[in-house]
Amino acid sequence: MASPRWFYQISGRWLPWLSLLTFVSIIIGVIWGLGFAPQDAKQGNSFRIIYIHVPASFLALVGYYIMAISGAIAIIWKIKLADVVMKSAAPIGASLTFIALLTGAVWGKPTWGTYWIWDARITSMLILFFLYLGVIVLQKAYSAQGLSNKAAALLALVGTINIPIIYKSVDWWYTLHQPATIKFTEAPSMHPDMFQPLLIMIIGFYLFYVTALIVSMRAEIIFRERNTSWVKELALNLKDKRPI
């Protein structure tokens, strides 16, 4: 199951269904959240950016763990597919972290009166963005691919200490950032009419992350295995199926 060839073949069957579920979930969440959820009593319509900001923030944190764990597996057990996961997850995670920072800044202007403040949560999220960029840079820093991947994996593992800091920053320090909207140990603080579309958007973003990761992994596998017989055979089959 850790074979790049097996993953490429089986993932091709998943993609159409994952893409459809992703599209449907995000469309429902966006229309429900932007068009039908009630206004917030204090923030008015500006709170609606939560339907992008919170899912992106969730996936930025979860994606970092996925990247770091994959890097650890690649170092310890030398599994090529884990290395592919780490490399593919880095730019996706960096993009989601950037979206979280950008939407947070846009939301902060009407809420706090400024786009940016060196708040504990925001600062630790910015560090996360730089960690993602550092992993991406290290993956291309050395001519020897194995050395680059190992250095990137080690940075990813060291950076995991920042994830609990991000999550608990609003509890450990005085911060303008509001407390977590969703907690595993408590009921959500939002009204159900607001929370339900947010839950749909979170599911949609998770599906999007999985879909984007699979697409990126498939491209990386083809690049790495381009000289193998099965990739050459696949290329010939695709060439034969092209319309005249």
C-alpha positions in Angstrom: 0.0 0.0 0.0 3.0 2.3 0.4 3.9 1.7 -3.3 3.8 5.0 -5.3 2.5 3.0 -8.3 -0.3 1.5 -6.2 -1.3 4.8 -4.8 -1.3 6.5 -8.2 -3.6 3.8 -9.6 -6.0 3.7 -6.7 -6.2 7.4 -6.1 -7.4 8.0 -9.7 -10.6 6.3 -8.7 -11.1 8.5 -5.7 -10.5 11.9 -7.3 -13.9 12.3 -9.2 -15.9 11.5 -6.1 -13.7 13.6 -3.8 -13.9 16.5 -6.2 -17.7 16.3 -6.4 -18.1 16.1 -2.6 -15.7 19.0 -2.2 -17.5 21.2 -4.7 -21.0 20.4 -3.3 -19.9 20.9 0.4 -18.2 24.3 -0.3 -21.0 25.6 -2.4 -23.6 24.7 0.2 -21.5 26.1 3.0 -20.8 29.4 1.1 -24.5 30.0 0.1 -25.8 29.0 3.5 -23.2 31.0 5.5 -23.2 34.2 3.3 -26.8 34.2 2.3 -28.9 32.7 5.0 -27.0 32.7 8.3 -28.2 35.5 10.6 -26.0 38.5 11.3 -23.8 38.6 14.4 -25.3 40.8 17.1 -22.0 42.7 17.6 -20.1 42.3 14.3 -22.9 42.4 11.8 -22.1 40.9 8.4 -18.3 41.2 8.9 -18.4 38.0 11.0 -19.2 36.0 7.8 -15.5 35.8 6.9 -15.4 33.2 9.6 -16.7 30.7 7.0 -13.3 31.0 5.2 -11.0 32.0 8.1 -11.8 29.2 10.5 -11.6 26.3 8.1 -8.4 27.6 6.6 -6.9 27.9 10.1 -7.9 24.4 11.0 -6.4 22.9 7.9 -3.2 25.0 8.3 -2.6 23.3 11.7 -3.7 19.8 10.7 -1.8 20.0 7.5 1.4 20.8 9.4 1.0 17.6 11.5 0.4 15.6 8.4 3.6 17.0 6.8 5.7 16.5 10.0 4.5 12.9 10.6 5.1 12.0 7.0 8.6 13.4 7.3 9.3 11.3 10.4 8.0 8.2 8.6 10.2 8.9 5.6 13.3 9.3 7.9 12.7 6.3 10.1 11.3 3.7 7.7 12.5 5.2 4.3 9.1 5.0 2.8 9.0 6.9 -0.5 5.3 7.6 -0.4 5.6 9.3 3.0 8.3 11.6 1.5 5.9 12.4 -1.4 3.2 13.3 1.2 5.6 15.7 3.0 6.7 17.4 -0.1 3.1 17.7 -1.5 1.6 18.9 1.8 4.1 21.8 2.3 2.8 24.3 -0.4 -0.8 23.4 0.3 -0.3 24.1 4.0 1.5 27.4 3.3 -1.3 28.5 1.1 -3.9 27.8 3.7 -1.9 29.5 6.4 -1.6 32.6 4.1 -5.4 32.5 3.6 -5.9 32.3 7.3 -3.6 35.3 7.9 -5.2 37.3 5.1 -8.8 36.7 6.1 -7.9 37.4 9.8 -6.4 40.7 8.8 -9.5 41.6 6.8 -11.7 40.6 9.7 -9.5 42.5 12.2 -10.1 45.9 10.5 -13.8 46.2 11.4 -13.4 44.3 14.6 -10.2 45.8 16.2 -9.8 48.8 14.0 -6.5 47.6 12.5 -5.4 45.0 10.0 -2.5 43.7 12.0 -1.5 43.6 15.6 1.3 41.5 17.2 -1.3 39.4 19.0 -0.1 36.0 20.4 -2.4 33.9 18.1 -1.6 36.0 15.0 2.2 36.0 15.6 2.3 32.3 16.2 0.4 31.7 12.9 2.9 33.9 11.1 5.7 31.7 12.5 3.8 28.7 11.2 3.7 30.3 7.7 7.5 30.8 7.9 8.0 27.2 9.0 6.1 26.0 5.9 8.2 28.2 3.7 11.3 26.9 5.4 10.3 23.3 4.7 9.7 24.2 1.0 13.1 26.0 0.7 14.9 23.1 2.4 13.3 20.6 0.0 15.2 22.4 -2.8 18.3 23.5 -1.0 20.6 20.6 -1.7 21.4 18.9 -5.0 21.0 15.5 -3.2 17.3 14.9 -2.9 17.7 12.6 0.1 19.6 15.3 2.1 17.1 18.0 1.2 14.2 15.8 2.3 15.8 14.9 5.6 16.6 18.5 6.4 13.0 19.5 5.6 11.6 16.7 7.7 13.7 17.7 10.7 12.6 21.3 10.5 9.0 20.1 10.2 9.4 18.0 13.3 11.0 20.8 15.3 8.2 23.1 14.2 5.4 21.0 15.6 6.1 22.6 19.0 4.4 25.7 17.5 1.0 24.0 16.9 0.0 23.7 20.6 1.2 27.2 21.2 -1.1 28.5 18.4 -4.0 26.5 19.8 -3.6 27.5 23.4 -2.3 31.1 22.8 -5.7 32.7 23.6 -5.8 30.8 26.9 -2.1 31.3 28.0 -1.8 35.0 27.2 -3.9 38.1 27.1 -4.9 38.5 23.5 -7.4 40.5 21.3 -8.1 37.3 19.4 -11.4 35.7 20.5 -11.3 32.3 22.2 -11.7 29.2 20.1 -15.2 28.9 18.5 -15.1 25.1 18.5 -13.7 23.0 21.3 -13.8 19.2 21.6 -14.7 19.4 25.3 -17.5 22.0 25.1 -20.5 22.9 23.0 -19.8 25.5 20.3 -20.3 29.1 21.4 -22.1 30.0 18.2 -25.8 29.9 17.6 -26.8 26.7 15.7 -27.9 28.8 12.7 -24.4 30.1 12.3 -22.5 27.0 13.4 -24.2 24.6 11.0 -22.9 26.3 7.8 -19.5 26.6 9.4 -19.4 22.9 10.0 -20.3 22.3 6.4 -17.5 24.6 5.3 -15.0 22.8 7.6 -16.0 19.5 6.0 -15.6 21.1 2.6 -12.2 22.4 3.3 -11.1 19.0 4.7 -12.3 17.4 1.5 -10.5 20.1 -0.6 -7.3 19.5 1.3 -7.4 15.7 0.7 -8.3 16.3 -3.0 -5.5 18.9 -3.5 -3.0 16.6 -1.6 -3.8 13.6 -3.8 -3.5 15.7 -7.0 -0.2 17.1 -5.9 1.1 13.6 -4.8 0.1 12.1 -8.2 2.1 14.8 -10.0 5.1 14.3 -7.7 4.9 10.5 -8.2 4.9 10.8 -12.0 7.9 13.2 -11.8 9.9 10.9 -9.5 9.0 7.7 -11.3 9.3 9.1 -14.8 12.0 6.7 -15.8 10.3 3.6 -14.6 8.6 1.2 -17.0 5.1 1.6 -15.5 5.1 5.4 -16.0 6.4 5.0 -19.6 3.7 2.5 -20.3 1.1 4.9 -18.8 2.4 7.7 -21.0 2.0 5.5 -24.1 -1.5 4.4 -23.2 -2.5 8.1 -22.7 -0.9 9.0 -26.0 -2.9 6.2 -27.8 -6.1 7.5 -26.3 -5.7 11.1 -27.6 -8.2 12.1 -30.2 -6.9 12.5 -33.7 
